[in-house]
Amino acid sequence: MLLLAVISLQAKAKGPDTVRTGVYITSIHDINFKDKEYTVDLWLWLKYKNKDFDFVKNLEVPQAKTVEKSFSTIDSANGKIYLLMKLQCVMKETWAINNFPFDKQRLRFSIENSQFDSDAMVFVADTLGQHFDPRFTLRGWNIDSLNISTGIKKYETAFGDESVAKPHTEYSNYKVRMVIGRDAMGLFWKVFLGMYVAFLIAYMCFYIHVDSIDSRFGLSVGALFAVIGNKYIIDSALPESTTFTLVDMLHGLTLLFILTVIISTSYTLMLIKRNQVEKAMKIDFICAQVLLCSYVLLNAFFIWSANQA
């Protein structure tokens, strides 16, 4: 620790050294919404002069659950160090699921040196060439953008160093931010097909003769429980959210419309008991057209809004 302190003081006297850094992402996979994580495979290279930086030992990936180095090589010719590493990182991520399955996710990857602060070294981005392999990076997703930058990460602590007057430390970091969008239509129908079938089953009540009350109530109540079951299945695969998501909106809308079908059936039952059969059939016809058109239009609006977000 004393040696590191001396090195750090020497670095501060002459200004921070630069570390030219670049990445090439070969794969992003195992995207896990429930556990809030994903896995990224990448090549990382660093070019610098100060051998004390020793990124093989001092590489820090702040948002990673695990970091596995499968390969590393060092070339120290001409007084410069060129370090190339192959990494597999399981990254923590907070997923934005408000518009699932039309969601866009922002994946973050950053590195720091765990021993040298920003007074001793700073990262400089190597922006030459591509930064990801579009053929193998993702399946079922499209890469909208990838941004590489460097910055300073502030920690409001001295990490137990009593010689520091103020509990504040700054480390240089290298950041990769990727925005990905899902190929959603196939997943959308896979997720919501059961819900729509349940609604159509309830809607068919309007085409069952008005005096078949038991059949109409039975279909509506069965459809109601089918929608609730479908929502619980979807929720079990998603992280908990305190906001009202598209999944909540579409299922809530469907439940509301099925409830409306049940209320309409109850009203026609009352008319049947009053021997107003023709009026009951007319009410059925009007409700059927209004409910179907309203349901389709509202679904189209919410889906379009989620797609545009």
C-alpha positions as CSV (number, residue, x, y, z in Angstrom):
1,M,0.0,0.0,0.0
2,L,2.9,2.4,0.8
3,L,4.4,1.7,-2.7
4,L,1.0,2.5,-4.3
5,A,0.7,5.7,-2.3
6,V,4.2,6.8,-3.5
7,I,3.4,6.0,-7.1
8,S,0.1,7.8,-6.8
9,L,1.8,10.9,-5.4
10,Q,4.4,10.8,-8.2
11,A,1.6,10.6,-10.8
12,K,-0.2,13.5,-9.3
13,A,2.9,15.6,-9.6
14,K,3.3,15.1,-13.4
15,G,-0.4,14.7,-14.3
16,P,-2.4,11.6,-15.0
17,D,-1.3,9.0,-17.6
18,T,-3.7,8.1,-20.4
19,V,-4.9,4.6,-21.1
20,R,-6.3,4.2,-24.7
21,T,-9.1,1.7,-24.5
22,G,-11.4,-0.1,-26.9
23,V,-13.9,-2.9,-27.0
24,Y,-15.4,-5.3,-29.5
25,I,-18.6,-7.0,-28.4
26,T,-19.0,-10.5,-29.8
27,S,-22.1,-11.7,-28.1
28,I,-24.9,-10.5,-25.8
29,H,-27.1,-13.4,-24.5
30,D,-28.9,-14.9,-21.6
31,I,-31.0,-11.8,-21.1
32,N,-32.9,-12.6,-17.9
33,F,-35.7,-10.2,-17.0
34,K,-36.6,-11.9,-13.8
35,D,-33.1,-11.9,-12.3
36,K,-32.3,-8.5,-13.8
37,E,-29.1,-9.6,-15.6
38,Y,-27.5,-10.4,-19.0
39,T,-24.3,-11.9,-20.2
40,V,-21.8,-10.1,-22.6
41,D,-18.8,-11.5,-24.3
42,L,-16.2,-9.0,-25.5
43,W,-12.6,-8.3,-26.4
44,L,-11.1,-5.5,-24.4
45,W,-7.8,-3.8,-25.2
46,L,-5.8,-1.2,-23.3
47,K,-2.7,0.7,-24.4
48,Y,-0.5,2.6,-21.8
49,K,3.0,3.2,-20.6
50,N,2.9,2.8,-16.9
51,K,3.4,-0.9,-16.1
52,D,2.2,-0.3,-12.5
53,F,-1.4,0.0,-13.7
54,D,-1.5,-3.8,-14.1
55,F,-5.0,-4.2,-15.5
56,V,-4.8,-8.0,-15.4
57,K,-5.1,-7.7,-11.6
58,N,-6.7,-4.2,-11.2
59,L,-9.5,-4.3,-13.7
60,E,-12.8,-3.4,-12.1
61,V,-16.2,-3.8,-13.8
62,P,-18.5,-2.0,-11.4
63,Q,-21.9,-3.3,-12.6
64,A,-20.8,-6.9,-13.1
65,K,-22.0,-9.9,-11.0
66,T,-19.1,-12.0,-12.3
67,V,-16.2,-11.4,-14.6
68,E,-14.4,-14.3,-16.3
69,K,-11.1,-13.7,-18.2
70,S,-10.8,-16.5,-20.7
71,F,-7.7,-15.1,-22.5
72,S,-5.2,-12.3,-22.0
73,T,-1.9,-11.3,-23.7
74,I,0.5,-8.5,-23.1
75,D,3.0,-6.9,-25.6
76,S,5.4,-4.5,-24.0
77,A,7.5,-3.6,-27.0
78,N,8.9,0.0,-27.5
79,G,8.2,1.1,-24.0
80,K,4.4,0.7,-24.3
81,I,2.1,-1.9,-23.0
82,Y,-0.6,-3.4,-25.1
83,L,-3.0,-5.6,-23.2
84,L,-5.7,-7.7,-24.9
85,M,-8.3,-9.6,-22.9
86,K,-11.3,-11.8,-23.7
87,L,-14.0,-11.3,-21.0
88,Q,-17.3,-12.8,-20.2
89,C,-19.3,-10.7,-17.8
90,V,-22.7,-11.3,-16.2
91,M,-24.0,-7.8,-15.8
92,K,-26.6,-6.4,-13.5
93,E,-29.3,-4.3,-15.2
94,T,-32.6,-2.6,-14.4
95,W,-35.0,-3.4,-17.2
96,A,-37.5,-0.9,-18.5
97,I,-40.7,-3.0,-19.0
98,N,-43.3,-0.3,-19.3
99,N,-43.8,-1.0,-23.0
100,F,-43.0,-4.8,-23.0
101,P,-42.9,-6.5,-25.5
102,F,-42.2,-3.3,-27.5
103,D,-39.5,-2.3,-25.1
104,K,-36.1,-0.7,-25.7
105,Q,-33.4,-1.5,-23.2
106,R,-30.2,0.4,-22.4
107,L,-27.3,-1.9,-21.6
108,R,-24.3,-0.4,-19.7
109,F,-20.8,-1.7,-19.4
110,S,-18.0,0.3,-17.7
111,I,-14.5,-0.4,-16.4
112,E,-12.2,1.3,-13.9
113,N,-8.8,0.7,-12.4
114,S,-9.3,-0.4,-8.7
115,Q,-5.9,1.0,-7.5
116,F,-5.3,4.3,-9.4
117,D,-7.7,7.3,-9.2
118,S,-8.2,10.0,-11.8
119,D,-5.2,12.0,-10.6
120,A,-3.0,9.1,-11.7
121,M,-4.7,7.8,-14.8
122,V,-7.5,8.6,-17.2
123,F,-9.1,6.6,-20.0
124,V,-9.2,7.7,-23.6
125,A,-11.6,6.0,-26.0
126,D,-10.2,4.1,-29.0
127,T,-13.0,4.8,-31.5
128,L,-11.4,3.3,-34.6
129,G,-13.4,0.6,-36.3
130,Q,-16.6,-1.2,-35.3
131,H,-17.4,-2.0,-31.6
132,F,-19.7,-5.0,-32.0
133,D,-20.3,-7.9,-34.3
134,P,-23.8,-7.5,-35.8
135,R,-24.0,-11.1,-36.8
136,F,-23.8,-12.7,-33.4
137,T,-24.5,-10.0,-30.9
138,L,-28.3,-10.6,-30.3
139,R,-31.1,-12.8,-31.4
140,G,-34.6,-11.3,-31.4
141,W,-33.2,-7.8,-30.8
142,N,-32.0,-4.9,-33.0
143,I,-29.1,-2.7,-32.0
144,D,-30.4,0.9,-32.2
145,S,-27.2,2.7,-31.1
146,L,-23.9,2.1,-29.4
147,N,-22.1,5.0,-27.6
148,I,-18.6,4.9,-26.2
149,S,-17.4,7.6,-23.8
150,T,-15.1,8.2,-20.8
151,G,-15.7,10.1,-17.6
152,I,-15.1,10.5,-13.9
153,K,-16.9,8.3,-11.4
154,K,-17.2,10.0,-8.0
155,Y,-17.3,8.1,-4.7
156,E,-18.2,10.0,-1.5
157,T,-15.8,7.9,0.6
158,A,-12.1,7.7,1.2
159,F,-12.2,3.9,1.5
160,G,-10.9,4.1,5.1
161,D,-7.9,6.3,4.3
162,E,-7.6,8.6,7.3
163,S,-5.0,10.8,5.6
164,V,-7.6,12.1,3.2
165,A,-9.2,15.3,4.6
166,K,-12.5,14.9,2.7
167,P,-14.3,11.5,2.1
168,H,-14.3,11.9,-1.6
169,T,-12.5,9.9,-4.3
170,E,-12.7,10.1,-8.1
171,Y,-11.8,7.3,-10.6
172,S,-11.7,7.5,-14.4
173,N,-14.0,5.2,-16.2
174,Y,-14.6,3.9,-19.7
175,K,-18.3,3.5,-20.6
176,V,-20.2,1.6,-23.3
177,R,-23.9,2.3,-23.6
178,M,-26.0,0.3,-26.0
179,V,-29.6,0.8,-26.9
180,I,-31.4,-2.3,-28.2
181,G,-35.0,-2.7,-29.4
182,R,-36.9,-6.0,-29.6
183,D,-38.3,-7.7,-32.7
184,A,-41.7,-7.7,-30.9
185,M,-44.5,-8.9,-33.1
186,G,-43.9,-12.6,-32.8
187,L,-43.5,-12.4,-29.0
188,F,-46.5,-10.1,-28.8
189,W,-48.9,-12.7,-30.3
190,K,-47.2,-15.4,-28.2
191,V,-47.9,-13.4,-25.0
192,F,-51.3,-12.0,-25.8
193,L,-53.0,-14.6,-28.0
194,G,-54.6,-16.3,-25.0
195,M,-56.0,-13.0,-23.8
196,Y,-57.6,-12.2,-27.1
197,V,-59.0,-15.6,-27.5
198,A,-60.6,-15.3,-24.1
199,F,-62.1,-12.0,-25.0
200,L,-63.6,-13.4,-28.3
201,I,-65.1,-16.3,-26.3
202,A,-66.8,-13.8,-24.0
203,Y,-67.8,-11.7,-27.1
204,M,-69.5,-14.7,-28.7
205,C,-72.1,-14.5,-25.9
206,F,-73.8,-11.8,-27.9
207,Y,-74.5,-14.4,-30.7
208,I,-76.0,-16.9,-28.3
209,H,-79.8,-16.6,-28.1
210,V,-80.9,-14.3,-25.3
211,D,-82.8,-16.9,-23.4
212,S,-79.7,-19.1,-23.0
213,I,-78.6,-17.3,-19.9
214,D,-76.6,-20.1,-18.3
215,S,-74.4,-20.5,-21.4
216,R,-73.8,-16.8,-21.7
217,F,-72.8,-16.3,-18.1
218,G,-70.7,-19.5,-18.1
219,L,-68.6,-18.4,-21.2
220,S,-68.1,-14.8,-19.8
221,V,-67.0,-16.0,-16.3
222,G,-64.7,-18.6,-17.8
223,A,-63.1,-16.0,-20.1
224,L,-62.6,-13.7,-17.1
225,F,-60.5,-16.3,-15.3
226,A,-58.6,-17.1,-18.4
227,V,-57.4,-13.5,-18.8
228,I,-56.4,-13.4,-15.1
229,G,-54.5,-16.6,-15.5
230,N,-52.7,-15.3,-18.6
231,K,-51.7,-12.2,-16.8
232,Y,-50.2,-14.1,-13.9
233,I,-48.2,-16.2,-16.3
234,I,-46.7,-13.2,-18.0
235,D,-46.0,-11.4,-14.7
236,S,-44.1,-14.4,-13.5
237,A,-41.5,-13.9,-16.3
238,L,-41.1,-10.2,-15.7
239,P,-39.5,-8.2,-12.9
240,E,-41.8,-6.4,-10.4
241,S,-42.8,-2.9,-11.5
242,T,-44.5,-0.1,-9.6
243,T,-45.7,1.5,-12.8
244,F,-48.7,0.6,-15.0
245,T,-47.2,-1.3,-17.9
246,L,-48.6,-2.2,-21.3
247,V,-49.2,-5.7,-20.1
248,D,-51.3,-4.3,-17.2
249,M,-53.1,-1.9,-19.5
250,L,-54.1,-4.5,-22.1
251,H,-55.2,-7.1,-19.5
252,G,-57.1,-4.5,-17.5
253,L,-58.8,-3.3,-20.6
254,T,-59.8,-6.8,-21.5
255,L,-61.1,-7.6,-18.0
256,L,-63.1,-4.3,-18.1
257,F,-64.7,-5.3,-21.5
258,I,-65.5,-8.8,-20.3
259,L,-67.1,-7.3,-17.3
260,T,-69.2,-5.1,-19.6
261,V,-70.3,-8.2,-21.5
262,I,-71.5,-9.7,-18.2
263,I,-73.3,-6.5,-17.3
264,S,-75.0,-6.4,-20.7
265,T,-76.0,-10.1,-20.3
266,S,-77.5,-9.2,-16.9
267,Y,-79.5,-6.4,-18.4
268,T,-80.8,-8.6,-21.3
269,L,-81.8,-11.2,-18.6
270,M,-83.9,-8.5,-16.9
271,L,-85.6,-7.6,-20.2
272,I,-86.3,-11.3,-20.9
273,K,-88.0,-11.6,-17.5
274,R,-90.2,-8.7,-18.6
275,N,-91.0,-10.4,-21.9
276,Q,-89.2,-7.8,-23.9
277,V,-87.4,-10.2,-26.1
278,E,-87.1,-7.9,-29.2
279,K,-85.6,-5.1,-27.1
280,A,-83.2,-7.6,-25.5
281,M,-82.0,-8.7,-29.0
282,K,-81.6,-5.1,-30.1
283,I,-79.6,-4.2,-27.0
284,D,-77.4,-7.3,-27.7
285,F,-76.7,-6.2,-31.3
286,I,-75.8,-2.6,-30.3
287,C,-73.6,-3.7,-27.5
288,A,-71.8,-6.2,-29.7
289,Q,-70.9,-3.6,-32.3
290,V,-69.9,-0.9,-29.9
291,L,-67.8,-3.1,-27.6
292,L,-65.9,-4.8,-30.5
293,C,-65.1,-1.5,-32.2
294,S,-64.1,0.2,-28.9
295,Y,-61.9,-2.8,-27.9
296,V,-60.1,-2.9,-31.2
297,L,-59.5,0.8,-31.4
298,L,-58.3,1.1,-27.8
299,N,-55.9,-1.9,-28.2
300,A,-54.5,-0.4,-31.5
301,F,-54.0,2.9,-29.7
302,F,-52.1,1.5,-26.7
303,I,-50.0,-0.8,-28.9
304,W,-49.1,2.1,-31.3
305,S,-48.2,4.3,-28.4
306,A,-45.9,1.7,-26.9
307,N,-44.3,1.1,-30.3
308,Q,-43.6,4.8,-30.7
309,A,-42.1,5.3,-27.3
